[in-house]
Amino acid sequence: MKKKWLAILLSITTVMAGLTGCGNSGQGGENAAESKASEAAASGTETGESTAAPAEGELVNVIWQWPAMGATGSGFQAVEDALNAMLEKDIGVHVTLEPALFSDLQNQSTLTITSGEQLDIILQVGTGVTPYVANGLIQPVDEYVEEYGAAIKEKCGTQLLGGYYQGKLYGIPTAYIDGESYGYMARKDILEKYNIEIDPDKLYTLDEVEKIFETVKAGEGDKFFMNIPETTSANMLHNAYCEVDTLGNTPAAGVLMLNRSFTDLTLYNLFETEEYEAYAQKMYEYAQKGYVSSDAATNTEDANVLLSGGNFFGYFTWTTPNCRTGMEATTGYELVEINMIPQYGVGGMAGVSWMVPITSGNPGKAVQALNYIYENKDACKLLQFGIEGQDYEVLETSGEDELIKRLADDPTTLPYYMPYGIYGARLEWPVVSPAPIDENKMMREWNASMPAERKSAAVGYSFDTTEVSTEYSAVNAVISQYQATINCGALDPVEVLPEFQAALKGAGIDKLIAENQKQMDAWAVSK
């Protein structure tokens, strides 16, 4: 599931990151968002904030974007009413949840803001705050977080750094784990069939994993495959080879090779590194040995769906504590983690964050409402899971942790369903069955064990693609053209890699990396 989620985010990033310009609204070519900001300044307000304080006892209406798959369910209004019963009493805010298609968030936000309509809280996914700041759509929230955001600061910690741009805070992320780890997830029944023992405390090399592949392939035959490549991912190196930091973007503008150094801020063209060449060669070898299916480059089915079909041993993936249980629930197989890359932290932007538009009626109250869901676990649970007895039931509680069960086999049929993990502090959420009740406890302990020396030095940096948006889009298009072929070993890298590298240069990757490096160096000095 997690692989599918990141694939979705990657596709959204590739499309959205190129949208650095917003159409004008017939005002002599002037950007409408910039015009709105100018009007706000001229009227004596700061980026649209109302100068009139609400009268004592008067409720402040906050319009809060709600990302949707499609139509809202029959229980949507009940959730909004239940949330307002808390907010009105505790902080004097009435929230209006404004549905917006998840697949079109940036466009819908832009249209609403540039039309001058009130919108107080919006969501970005996969782009960071940069394009929103560049187009004058959002405002900094430092002063409001300082005044109203105690829980935000406590729960997000250093993750807040990903919401900064040029020294000002614009984005507030969902609080979650700081790092990631990788390895291979293997079917337990196949391991037992060939008497293969896996040491959970060992870090396996790729050569050692390939020895296991050889044994299983020899026994299972031609129609059984060792790996499910992620055809939509531009960077698979970190899943088995080495630590790479894409800085929250695609690799189009360069990457930090963390396997070489966690402190060096030199950006590399990933596709010209010796690591990538070795990776491409290895994928080609896998294909020649029959470890990868012949249709891998064109098969777009989710990895867990393919694994559940019975013709695959497993795949390279995340090995965070909750990954295995989620995969088991989806595939129906018991799985075993083969750990390869120990946990490490990457830099770059917050991949998902809340922002306050320039058309907010009261940005202070907007931030206070945001802070409330980090502070009040019941409010966060309400927005993420709906209403007890309507959308879920509680199966078990243990200390800080709670195990719940959704009241429908297909959660999309529930009266209220929020499919995206976007609210508050995720490690305080209830755990959804069949995951173990102590899953969050394991995740908290795992997160606390992150070695400081294995964190990227680029935490908090974000790349402004405004001046190179054409090249950024062009390079990403080239990556999309070649990535499935290379990830699946469909062509000999001796032939295809030079062609790929030349196409990247023609699209402007050198200019992109140079601009990114210039911004990175300036950021490092200012930090």
Disulfide bonds with the S-S distance in Angstrom:
none
